[in-house]
Amino acid sequence: MPQYVIEREIPGAGNLPEAELVNISKHSNGVLDAMRGEGSDIEWVQSFAAGDKIYCVYNAASEELIREHAERGGFPANKITAVGGILNPEKGQ
């Protein structure tokens, strides 16, 4: 399944309190559960809050599903980029 990196512009995202990040995660999971219940092939892998952005990694059948998740959840999806390759420390050994 294709993997995507989503850039979400959220002022102060890197300084959000843990409780706020938990609430955002719960809301996102609820939207994803509903979409998967309707037959959509989408999975949230991980996110990073840094500066004024949240960077998310998703597996999804299409970019359109990423946009639908953002719209239904009320999340920005300012930039969506398909992953072309993965780097990690093990590849350099």
N, C-alpha and C positions, 0 to 999 in steps of 0.2 A: 504494500500500500504506500502511496506517496507520502512524504513527510514535508511539513511546512514550518517555517519560522514566521511568527506573527509579531509585529511591532505595534504595541498599543501605547499611544501618548496619553499619559495620566499624570498631571502635575503632582509632584511630590511622591510618586509611587514608591521610590526607594526608601522613603521615611514613614510609610504607612505602618501603624501599629499591628502587631501580630493578630489581634482580634479582627481587625479590618481585613487582613489577608485571608483569614479563615472564612469570614463571611463571603468574600468574593469567590473563594474556592467552592463553597457550598452552593452558591448561586450558579456558578458555571457548571458544576456537576449536575444540578437539577435540570438545566437546559440540555446538557448532553444526554442524560437519561431519557428525557422526553424525545429527543431526536432519534436516539437508538431504538426506542420503543416504536417509532414510526418507520424503522427500517434503514435509517441513515448509518453509514459506515464512517464513524469519526471517533477519535480517541485523543484525549489530552495526555501528553507525555510528561511535561514539566514546564515550569515558568520561573522567570527571574525578575525581581523588582529591582531596578537600578536607575538612579537619577529620576527623571521625569517620564520613565517608560517601564512597561512590563513587556518582556520578551517571552513568547510562548512557543513551545514545540508541540505540534499536533501531527498525528497520522490521520489522514482523511482521503476518501475516495476522490475528492475534488476540491478545488479552491472555493467553489460555490458553497460547499458545506461549511467551510470556515467562515465565510461571509454570513451565512444563515445563522450560525451559532452566535456571532457577534451581534447581529441585528436582534435576534430573539432575546439575548441576554442583556442588551443595552450596553455592550462593551464596544469601545472603538477597535477598529482593525485598520490602522492607518497604512500599514504595509504588510503584504503577504508575499513570501518568497518561497518557492519550492526548493527543497534541499537537493543539491547536486552531488554532494559527497560528504562523508563524515571523517573528521580527524580526531585522533585520540592518542594518548601517550604510547599505547601498545603498538600502534602502526610505525612509530619511529624507532623501535628497538630491533 
